[in-house]
Amino acid sequence: MTTKAIDPPGDMTHAPTNKLYFAAWRWHFYAGLFVVPFLLILAVTGMIMMISTATSNQLGTVADVAITGAPVPVTAQAEAALAAVPGGILNQYVAPEAPHRPAFFAIEQGHA
């Protein structure tokens, strides 16, 4: 009994002639594996920052207060804030953004 080897078709006998093309696609694939997670993190954190900025003021907090009467003058509010911190120094005043939002005072503690 004799066996005869069957030759593969002509296309299968030669290696790909353009190795640079396949190397470029391989590097492109690996670059995508490393870059895509980074871009996803950037997109998600950017969206979180965008949403949180829309819901907070410059001090990073959002508070609503009930309007109970006539507005208190800013000087009286500043004196009350300074009285809460003995020896404190008023650094910053942030005006309310709307009538139902509070005013904010940044007070530095005094050096005693």
C-alpha positions as CSV (number, residue, x, y, z in Angstrom):
1,M,0.0,0.0,0.0
2,T,1.4,3.3,-1.0
3,T,0.5,6.7,0.4
4,K,0.7,9.9,-1.6
5,A,1.2,13.2,0.1
6,I,-1.2,15.9,-0.9
7,D,0.4,19.2,-1.4
8,P,-1.3,22.2,0.2
9,P,-2.7,24.9,-2.1
10,G,-0.2,27.5,-3.3
11,D,-1.5,30.2,-1.0
12,M,-0.8,28.2,2.1
13,T,2.9,27.4,1.4
14,H,4.2,31.0,1.7
15,A,4.3,33.1,4.9
16,P,2.6,36.5,4.8
17,T,4.8,38.8,2.8
18,N,3.9,42.0,4.7
19,K,5.1,41.3,8.3
20,L,5.2,45.0,9.0
21,Y,1.5,45.3,8.4
22,F,0.7,42.6,10.9
23,A,3.1,44.0,13.4
24,A,1.5,47.4,13.2
25,W,-1.9,45.9,13.8
26,R,-0.6,43.8,16.7
27,W,0.9,47.0,18.3
28,H,-2.4,48.8,17.6
29,F,-4.3,46.1,19.4
30,Y,-2.0,46.2,22.5
31,A,-2.0,50.0,22.6
32,G,-5.8,49.9,22.6
33,L,-5.8,47.4,25.5
34,F,-3.8,49.9,27.6
35,V,-5.4,53.1,26.4
36,V,-9.1,52.2,26.5
37,P,-9.2,51.7,30.3
38,F,-7.5,55.0,30.9
39,L,-9.9,56.8,28.6
40,L,-12.9,55.2,30.3
41,I,-11.6,56.3,33.7
42,L,-11.1,59.9,32.4
43,A,-14.7,59.8,30.9
44,V,-16.3,58.5,34.1
45,T,-14.4,60.8,36.5
46,G,-15.1,63.8,34.2
47,M,-18.8,63.0,34.2
48,I,-18.8,62.7,38.0
49,M,-17.0,66.1,38.3
50,M,-19.4,67.7,35.8
51,I,-22.5,66.4,37.7
52,S,-21.1,67.3,41.2
53,T,-20.2,70.8,40.1
54,A,-23.7,71.4,38.9
55,T,-25.1,70.4,42.3
56,S,-22.7,72.2,44.6
57,N,-21.3,75.7,45.2
58,Q,-17.7,76.8,45.3
59,L,-17.2,75.4,48.8
60,G,-18.4,72.0,47.7
61,T,-21.6,71.9,49.8
62,V,-25.2,72.4,49.0
63,A,-27.6,73.4,51.6
64,D,-31.2,74.6,51.5
65,V,-32.6,76.7,54.3
66,A,-36.2,77.6,55.1
67,I,-37.0,81.3,54.7
68,T,-38.5,82.2,58.1
69,G,-38.5,86.0,58.1
70,A,-36.7,89.1,57.2
71,P,-33.1,88.5,55.9
72,V,-30.3,89.1,58.4
73,P,-27.8,91.7,57.4
74,V,-24.4,90.4,56.2
75,T,-22.6,92.3,59.0
76,A,-24.7,90.6,61.7
77,Q,-24.1,87.2,60.0
78,A,-20.3,87.9,60.0
79,E,-20.3,88.9,63.6
80,A,-22.2,85.7,64.5
81,A,-19.7,83.6,62.6
82,L,-16.8,85.3,64.2
83,A,-18.3,84.8,67.6
84,A,-18.5,81.1,67.0
85,V,-14.7,80.9,66.6
86,P,-12.9,82.7,69.4
87,G,-10.1,84.9,68.0
88,G,-11.0,83.9,64.5
89,I,-10.2,86.0,61.4
90,L,-12.8,86.3,58.6
91,N,-11.1,85.2,55.3
92,Q,-13.9,84.8,52.9
93,Y,-17.6,85.5,52.4
94,V,-19.6,83.6,49.8
95,A,-23.0,85.2,49.0
96,P,-26.0,83.0,48.7
97,E,-26.8,81.9,45.2
98,A,-30.6,82.0,45.8
99,P,-32.9,83.1,48.5
100,H,-33.2,79.5,49.9
101,R,-29.4,79.1,50.0
102,P,-27.2,80.1,53.0
103,A,-24.3,82.5,53.0
104,F,-20.9,80.9,53.8
105,F,-18.1,82.4,55.9
106,A,-14.5,81.1,55.9
107,I,-12.9,81.9,59.2
108,E,-9.3,81.2,60.1
109,Q,-8.7,80.2,63.7
110,G,-6.7,82.8,65.6
111,H,-3.2,82.0,66.9
112,A,-3.6,82.1,70.7
